[in-house]
Amino acid sequence: MRAAESFPVYPGPSADGGSPEPGGLLDVLKVAALVLDAEGRITLWSPQAEELFGYTADEALGRFAGRLLVHEQHLKLVVELFARVMAGGGSWAGVFPVRHKNGGTSLVEFRNMRLEDGRNGVYALGLATDQATLRRVEQDLALSTRLISQSPIGLAVIDTDLRYVAVNPALERINGLPASEHVGRNVREALPFLDAEAIEAAMREVLADGIPILDRESTGHTPADPDREHVWSVSFYRLEGSNGKVLGVATSVVDVSDRHRATAEAAGARQRLALVADASLRIGTTLDLDQTARELAEVSVPELADVAAVDVLDSILHSRAAVAVHEGAAVFRALAVAAAYPSEAVGAADPPGEVARYDADRLVTRCVNTGRPVRVPHVDADDLIRIARSPEAARALAAAGLHSYLAVPLIARGEVLGSLDLKRLHNPEPFSADDEVLASELAARAAVCIDNARWYQQARNTALTLQRSLLPQEPPDPPGLEIAYRYQPAQAADEVGGDWFDVIPLTDDKTALVVGDVMGSGISAAATMGQLRTATRTLAELDLDPAQVLRHLDRLADPMGQTITTCVYAVYDPHHAQCLISNAGHLPPVLMRPGRPPELLELPTGIPLGVGDVPFHTTTFDLHPGDQLVFYTDGLVETRDAAIDERLNALLALLAKPPRSLEETCDMLLQALRHPGDHDDVALLIARVQH
């Protein structure tokens, strides 16, 4: 019949003559189709109808539909609805209980409508599907639609030609474009501000292999926020129909700019903490002012700056206290410069050790005058003039690419000591407020170390000045003796102390040779040494036996409160070619005779001065032309990592080398036996009997 031609239930062959593909959503719903004539007999019956109701086409065609499918109690209602539809009263839709062939009842969703053919024949078309299946599909669609429209995640569907099919409101907001400017366009056309080539390559990859790409980061500027770079997390999934046909690509986009920024800030905070921790270990390892400044400059590059310089106010190096606030010009002494790499900017800085005066309009002067950081995120030509020490230096800084500048004051105990000067050249980021806080933290830690170093330096200089003033400035040339001597102070300020030597002329051409060591350090030890040296010279003029001199010194040393003071006192008599010597707990002198190996004099050791009531002994031995006596304090031979016997043997081995002048011998001993940073003074006295 012609109704079958007008309303085909089954699709025909595909265009290429192959089998037709399933109908997707219709296939899921399994929509059944049946056609009734004007009397209600079944004239068409689809395979889906057979599956839904259980009757084959042979069993259904020609029978009254109401009798076949409707329970008796519902038959009257069904007949009325059928009559209304056939009379042109419109279509009817609803849920109705239907009798299955197996005797059961199922709820079926119906759509019924009136049909006419070319001969004015009237028919009823019924479309039916299982209600439970339809409701499930409806719920899935409603949920999907709601999720897509209300999701905070940007979602889009893209066809196999990589053109937008649909976008949700969230993606409109993210991209700053309405849906109408997406649909029908590819990524390159719709979003030229993104890396379209990489995005389309990823989508083609997903279309080809079906493996999702998850959380790929993309960056760019959108029309909605063109001044700020955004970071997005983008994922791609292949879309397939129920039959496995590839429909396109779904993409989800999440703006993670805030998270990315927070992560970067957290990483920056960890880096700053690590730098502060590193600075705590590296700055202030010594009490040397220059070394401390170098440590601060080196810690600052390259993590904080490309070039760093440390300058202090010249006034603080001359025992004049710094003040919290300065005014006018400032005089600086450069202490250190460090750079992450060779640069013209290094040569533009003041060389370490030089003194420079900067007017009040200079940025570094403003820094120390106000006691506050000075930060110039973006340096221009006018700023360069106020940063550089000279026009030539300004040109060098410009050529080096200086684009950001920061100076922070060095403040310790409320006093401004100088500044930490930082420059960025290759690092493209301008100095930020966080950088200012970090630099101030480094400067605060270093300033205390610098302040300690400068006070120790001043204390050391004071002790050295006192001690040198108490030592003989130019010992006389004694009859029959050639004399050479050295004094070398300890490296640390608080360990400059009480080593001394003396050459004292006596009656009858005799000479007293003295070496002593007041244990302890600092000004107190130096002052005690001065008292003992003065007392020794006074006692020497009485022409006493060496043991008697030490006995009197022992009585004088006791009230001075020194627990240990060692001393060797010797008297050389050129007329009798003899030497008388007494030892108060000191290391034995070395006797050198031509043609014989050096030897330590065998003397009664005695006890240190100040112990009291212990006798001292005098030893007499001959001295002949060419003989030498080497007197020294323990700073020459004692170390923390070697036994004293081992060190004394090293001294004897050095003295056993071929003869040389006394001055050369002094230098050789100090160079071979002393090490940088030794923590004790050295007094060295060599006397050789002349021919």
Order of alpha helices (4+ residues) and beta strands (2+ residues): alpha-alpha-beta-beta-alpha-alpha-alpha-alpha-beta-beta-beta-alpha-beta-beta-alpha-alpha-alpha-beta-beta-beta-alpha-alpha-beta-beta-alpha-beta-alpha-beta-alpha-alpha-beta-beta-alpha-beta-beta-beta-alpha-alpha-beta-beta-beta-beta-beta-beta-alpha-alpha-beta
